Amino acid sequence: MGTNRRGIAPASDSSIQISFQYRGQRCREKIKLKPTPANLIRAERHRAAILLAIENGTFDYAATFPDSPRASRFAIIPGQAKSVEDYLTEWLKARKKHLKASTHEDYRKIVDNLLIPQFGQLMLVEIKRPGVRKWLDTMAASNKRLANIQSVLRKALSDAVDDDLIDNNPLAQWCYKRAEAPKSRDLVDPFSPEEQRAIIAKCPPPMANQVQFALWTGLRTSELVALRWNDIDFVRGVIIIDKAITHAAKGKVEDTKTTSGRREVKLLSPARQALKAQQTHTLLANGAVFTHPTKGTQWTGDQEIRKYWVQLLRRAGVRYRRPYQTRHTYASMMLSAGEHPMWVAAQMGHSDWTMIARVYGRWMPAADVEAGGKAEAKFCAPEKLKKRAV
């Protein structure tokens, strides 16, 4: 009867099979035509018309193949005839004004590079949990990365529910994750006191001030570059943190990473000394506290600092760690000195201290054998202690 030619093949003495891809599925349908050379050409043209309709978004499965069992599955429901690609594109555009530039850029990369290539050809109502699970299971990514991907899709589908485009969110109260082997290297890798001195010794004065300030305040890099002189309250001894500048924002000032990130950080003496020394370099400009040490311009974000940082650590002979490790160094110094974890959490802009205990727990001092003694002395009357002893 001939061979398969471009998705066309004889199915029997009285029918021809057409194969095509639709909404992520391989479809095979029969048309009642004898598989003669002329009819095979007609079937091939029919298939080409189907592919064009699919590409243009006008293909109606039920109208083309009314007797097919797939017709009901692919039926177009009024109000729900929206592809995943169209919806995610519109959703991302609408969310832009509500997101920080850096967050929107992260969303865009996930939508454009991952979600649309995988699910874009499906209709929105066809997104199901098993399909998402199967796809994620093939990805070579950490659980954190997988959670970020799912978070974006979950938010989009939640908004689709609110807009009555789908009845329920298949990702609601569910998150796929796989068992992971322990990390081979601790992500928290603070600079030792000797390394700190070596780095500062190789810095030009403005950069030395910036490094010392970063080590003794624990500010995020994005918060550090956004700091202005009117954010420093020398009288009260605090630094007011309420903004940030990220590379994705292209120099534009944004809110802090989280709501708890809006805070006041205590101005410890090494940080105060760094600011006093920095006044001779940038105070008169009444703008950014820290600027590029050679260009004299405000840092545009952490990536620009990182380029300078690589050369700086090489000159100092210090093993490379990214600038963000100055924040980890601050936390480790505070905790190893015995400062209260809740206070450290507040200084660093965390909503609670559980993350501090989880990430920096090994820097917390071991339990004090005298622990509890202060509470006994304050709240237990001496006579009650004597009776209890008897």
Helices and strands as residue ranges (DSSP letters): E 8-10, E 16-22, E 25-31, H 37-56, H 61-64, H 70-73, H 84-95, G 96-98, H 101-110, I 111-115, H 116-119, G 124-126, H 129-137, H 143-162, H 193-201, H 205-215, H 221-226, G 229-231, E 232-233, E 238-241, G 259-261, E 263-266, H 269-282, G 283-285, H 302-316, H 325-336, H 341-348, H 354-360, G 361-363, H 373-379, H 382-389
